[in-house]
Amino acid sequence: MRQIGKVPGTADLERLTDYLLTLGITTQAEAEGADHLIWAHEEDRIEEARSVVAEFLRDPQNPRYAQATAEARRLRKEKAQREKAIQKQTINLGREWNARPASPVVTFTLIALSVAVGVITHLGEPMAEEVRGSVSAVKALNSPTPPAIQRLTITRFVYDNQTGSTYYNPLNSPKSKVIPWEIWRLVTPIFLHFSMMHIVFNMMSLASLGRLLEGRYGPLWMSLFVTVTAAGSNLAQYAMTGPGFGGMSGVVYALFGFAWIRGWCDPRAGFRLGGNSVFVMLLWLVLCFQGSLGAVANYAHLGGLLLGAAWGARPLVWRR
């Protein structure tokens, strides 16, 4: 925003700003004694705006300025209506907790399965301890692995009785049975959680975002989205740190990325995340990468965010 001129008094101020608005130049007035400084928002039209102001000051009673008032009033009314429509579509994740989209069956099923797995595995307690070939693995994997956990990790862990150590067969190893016989392992780490805070934060976020998007796009879409983004975010984490990880947060960040970008680029989506919600989610992502919150599946977070955002940005691609 830059200054484009000064108008003496207030009598001519409204006519000038109305006329500038009809030209597509939005302005802001600032009182300076008895005069008003005029500032223009459009940086690429500053010289044009200054020329208009200079011409106006030479002949402020020209009828064309008075004729611009009705058109300016119409433009302001249309802008207010657009802003009101956008406000109705803006989603606050805190308020969304109390919303009631239709039949979020998949979302509630994911929550129920996660809670059930948490109870059966005792949330993977005791917590993180390094395992050979893996980082941030649950201590339970540093022993003969409990069957409930063993069936859900992205690849099988192998306990060596002679050395007392735990190893795993890489996904690309001939000994790995993940592809094609245990393909579910690409998804099932999302049900493993390793602390109460871990599961509570993920389930609350899943409930808010999942109900919003499943209510909008339906259970089949939700099932496909979760499957694809769970596999993608899990593979991203596995590629960077090995198989000792779990949690729904990769899917949560995928849902967030989709809602954020789709709401921004497609007015027909019917929703838009509020600025506070976006800020909190991105801040949490940065804090986790910074390391102050302990061992976190950061690459699952980032992979999920990028996958969801890319999925949400499809309308931009189609327009081109």
C-alpha positions, 0 to 999 in steps of 0.5 A: 500500500502506497500513498497516491495523493492528498485531498483537502477537507472531506467534501470530495473524499467520498467521490474520489474513493468511489471513482477509484473503486469503479476503476478497480483501485481500492483505497484507504484514507488517513486523516492529516489535520484538515486533509486526508492522505489517500493510500492505494492497495494495488502496487502495480497501479500506483502511477495510474492512481496518482494520475487519477487523483491529480486529475480529480483535484483539477476538476472535482465537480466533474459529473463523472465523479458523482455518477460513480457513487451508485456503481461504487455502492453496488461493488461494495455490496457485492464484496460484502456478500462474497465475504459473508459467503466465505465466512459461512464456509470457514471451518474452525476445528474447535467448533467442528467437534460439535458439528454433525455431518451425515454418517461418518462411518469410516471416521468412527470406525478408524477411531474405534479400531485405534482405541481397541488396538491401544487397549490390546497393546497397552499403547506399546508401553514401555515407550521408545527404545532404539532397535537395530536398523530402526529408530523410535521403535517401541521397547516391546519390539526389543523382545519377542514381539507381542502378536498384536503389535507384530501383526500391525507393524509395516514389516515383521520384526525378528527376535534373535534368541542368541543375541537377544536383539531384534531385527527386521526384514526390509520391505525389498528383501526376499524374506519380507512377505509384505508384498504381495502376501501381507499388503495390509501392513502398508496401512495398519501402522496407523492403528498403533499409538505409543502414549495417551497424548499420542492417541488422544491428539490424533483421535480428536483431530481425526474426528474433526477433519474426518467428519467434515470431509466424510460428511462432504464426500462420503464413506467410499471416498474417505476409505480410498483417501485413508488407504492411499495416504496411510500407505504413502505416509507410512512408506515415507516414514519407513524410508527415512527411519525404518519400521519402528513407528505408528500412529494416525497422524500421517492420515490426520495431516493428509486430511488437513492438507486436503481440507486446507488446499481444496477449501482455498482453491475451490469455492464450490467445496463448501468449506474453508479452514480458519487461519487459526486451525491452519496455524496450529497444525503447521506450528505442530509440524515444525515443533515436531521436526525441531525435536523438542517433543521427542521421538515423532514420525515426522516424515509420516506427518510431512508425507501425509501433508504433501499427499493430501495437499496434492489431492486437494489441489486437483481443481487447479490442475483441471482448470489448466 
